[in-house]
Amino acid sequence: EQVRIEAKEKIDSDGTDDEDRTRIQNAELFAGRYLSEDDTENVYQRFCTLVKKGKWQIPLDCAVSLYKKGFYEQAFNYASMVARMSHPIANYFVGVMEFKGQGCTQNKVESYKY
């Protein structure tokens, strides 16, 4: 009985428990560090962790920033990751990039699906 009560208290109103919260915080921290070190493989792994946990803000912000700087391939990869969650802004960027062929093969027909 006591264990169930303690476990229940560790879960926030959004359904995230302490262990998940720690994983999310670590992924955010390391994503920032790896971004500054230009370590794209580790950034991608941390972004995958964040997106799986429903935390899309950092990967999407990064995708938009990369897009504005002309790094279309990386921007497309990160925006696509978030777009899989049916996020409207990410869908927009993926659609525009597919329409223009920025960071991916141009596919005007496919671009309208986003």
C-alpha positions in Angstrom: 0.0 0.0 0.0 2.8 2.5 1.0 4.7 1.7 -2.2 1.7 2.5 -4.4 1.1 5.8 -2.7 4.8 6.8 -3.1 4.8 5.8 -6.8 1.6 7.7 -7.4 3.1 10.9 -5.8 6.1 10.7 -8.2 3.9 11.2 -11.2 3.0 14.7 -12.3 -0.2 15.9 -13.8 1.2 15.4 -17.3 1.9 11.7 -16.5 5.7 12.1 -16.4 7.4 10.3 -13.5 10.7 11.3 -12.0 12.7 8.8 -14.1 11.2 10.1 -17.4 11.7 13.7 -16.3 15.4 13.0 -15.6 15.8 11.3 -19.0 14.2 14.3 -20.7 16.3 16.8 -18.8 19.5 14.8 -19.7 18.5 14.6 -23.3 17.9 18.4 -23.4 21.2 19.1 -21.7 23.3 16.8 -23.9 21.5 17.9 -27.1 22.6 21.5 -26.3 26.1 20.4 -25.6 26.4 18.2 -28.7 24.9 21.1 -30.8 27.7 23.4 -29.6 30.3 20.7 -30.5 28.7 20.0 -33.9 28.2 16.3 -33.0 25.3 15.6 -35.3 25.1 11.9 -34.5 24.6 12.5 -30.8 22.3 15.4 -31.4 20.1 13.2 -33.6 20.0 10.5 -30.9 19.1 13.0 -28.1 16.4 14.6 -30.4 14.9 11.1 -31.0 14.7 10.6 -27.2 13.0 14.0 -26.8 10.5 13.5 -29.6 9.6 10.0 -28.3 8.8 11.6 -25.0 6.6 14.3 -26.7 9.2 17.1 -26.2 9.4 18.6 -29.7 10.4 22.2 -28.9 14.2 21.9 -29.0 14.4 19.7 -32.1 11.9 22.0 -33.9 13.7 25.2 -32.9 17.0 23.7 -34.1 15.4 22.6 -37.4 14.0 26.1 -38.0 17.4 27.7 -37.1 19.3 25.4 -39.5 16.7 26.1 -42.2 17.3 29.8 -41.9 21.0 29.3 -42.1 20.7 27.2 -45.3 21.6 23.8 -43.7 18.7 22.2 -45.4 19.6 18.5 -45.0 19.9 18.6 -41.3 16.9 20.9 -41.0 14.8 18.4 -43.0 15.9 15.5 -40.9 15.0 17.2 -37.6 11.8 18.7 -38.9 10.8 15.2 -40.3 11.4 13.7 -36.9 8.9 16.2 -35.3 6.5 16.0 -38.2 5.9 12.3 -37.5 4.1 13.5 -34.4 1.7 15.5 -36.7 3.1 18.8 -35.5 1.7 21.5 -37.8 4.8 23.7 -37.9 7.1 20.8 -38.6 4.7 19.5 -41.2 4.8 23.0 -42.9 8.6 23.0 -43.0 8.8 19.5 -44.4 6.2 20.3 -47.0 8.0 23.4 -48.1 11.3 21.7 -48.2 10.0 18.8 -50.2 8.3 21.2 -52.6 11.5 23.1 -53.2 13.9 20.1 -52.9 15.7 21.6 -50.0 17.6 18.9 -48.0 15.7 16.2 -49.8 14.6 15.1 -53.3 12.1 17.5 -54.8 8.7 16.0 -54.7 5.8 18.5 -55.3 3.1 15.8 -55.1 4.4 14.4 -51.8 4.8 17.9 -50.4 1.1 18.6 -50.5 0.5 15.7 -48.0 2.0 17.8 -45.3 
